[in-house]
Amino acid sequence: MHDLTLRPLPTLLRPLANKFYRSHRSPMRAQADDVVWVAQQGELLAALCLRQLDEGYWLTRLFVAPAQRRQGLAARLLNAACESSQAPVWLLCHPDLCDFYATHGFAPCSAPPSFVAERLARYQRNKPLLAMVRHHPTAADQWLSDTHR
């Protein structure tokens, strides 16, 4: 049995993520500018994409294989990717998913960066979506947190 690995895929292995998405009949595809994070235990179990912005990162395409759902994989992968980013992480989600993302440090935001705001305006024409952000703690924030435990 393989141990669970959470990691960014090397660029040359990005086609494995797209094969994973296709194998589950998902329309999602990693783009050339994306850093693809995966949960892997021999085979790919989950994936997400992070795209660098001037203001941080944009998170998209979080997908967990149906047989692996409700086991905490999405949360573990999300946390690993966000913690490694060292910057704010932005996403768009359906209102039904706000509680899930809030549990993992995301909060609704009314003024996302222009890159995210443009997509939010375009996508909201067809479906309800909200912008959320997870701020990476600064060294000062971490020190305050550690000293008040």
N, C-alpha and C positions, 0 to 999 in steps of 0.2 A: 504494500500500500504506500502510495506517495504522500508526502506531507503537502499541506496546502501552501502554495506560494502566491504572494501578492506582489506584483512588480510591473514596471513599465516594460512593454515589449520593445526589443531593439527594432529600429526602423525596418530592417530587412525582413523581420517576421510579421510586419503589419498585415500581410495577406492572410495570416492565420486568424486574425480577428474578423476579417471580412468573411472568411470561410465559416467561422463560428456563427456569425449573424445569419448567413445564408442557410446554414444547416438547420436553423430553428425558424426558417421562413420569415425572418425579420427583414424589414426594408432598410434597416440601419446599415451604414457603411462608414468606416473610418476614412477621414480625408487626409490629404498629404500633409497638412499642417498640424495634425493631431498627434498628441502623445497618447498612445493606447495603453491603458492599464488593464491587467487581467488577474483573475483568480484562477489558479491552475492547480490541478491535482492529477498529474499525468496528462489529462486533457483540459481544455479550457472549460471553465464552469460559469464565468461571468466576465464582462468587459465593460469598460467605459472609456470615453475620450476626453482629453483636456486640450484646449487650444489656448496658447498664450496670447494675451491681450496686453495693451499698454498698462491697463489698470489691474492686472492679475490674470486669471484664467477663466475660460468658459467651459463648463462641464456639459457634455452631451452623451447620448447613446449608451446610457446605463442599461444593461440587459443581463439577466441571470437565466441560465438554462432552466426550462420549466421544471425538470425533475429535481433541481437544486434549490428551488425557492423555499422561503420560510425557514431558512437555516442560518440566517444572519450574514450570508455572503455579500449581499449588496452593501450592507452597513460596513463590513470589514474592508471591502474594496474601496468604498467611498472615503472612509476615514484614512486609509493608507495613501490614497492619491491626494487628498486635500492636505494632509499633514506634510507631505513631501513638497507641496507647492510653494510654501513660504510666502504666500501672497493671497489676497482675496480670491475666492472661487465663486463665480456667478453661474446661475442656471435658470432655465425656464421650466415650469412644471404645471401640470393640471392641478387645480385646487384640491382634488382628492389626495394628492401626494404631499401636501404642505406639512402635515403632521409628521410623516416619515422623515422628511428633510429637516424639519425643526428639531427633531430628536437628535439629529446628527450635526447640530450647530449652525444650521442655516436659518436666516430670518428674512421675511419679506422685505423688499426694498422698493422705494418709489422712484428712485433716480439711478437706474443702472447705467453703466458706460454706454456710449453711443452704439457700439457694435451690438450689444445685447438689446438695447432699447429699440433699435431698428428692426431686429428680428421679432421682438415681442409685438411691436405694432403690426407687422406683416402677418404673423401667425395668429394673432387675436382676431383677425378677420374671419377665421374659420373655426376657431375653438377657443375655449376659455383657458388662459394661461396666466401664471403669476411669475414675476422675477423674484429670485431669492439670492442671498449672498451669505457666504461663510467667510468671516474675516480670520486671517491667521493671527494668532496672538503675537504681539511684539515682545521683545526681550523684557521690556519693562512690565508689560501685562503679565508675563510668565513669572517674573520675580515677585510681583504683588500677590499673585495667586499662590505661589509657593510659600511666601512668608505669612500668609493669613490662613494656613491650614491648621 
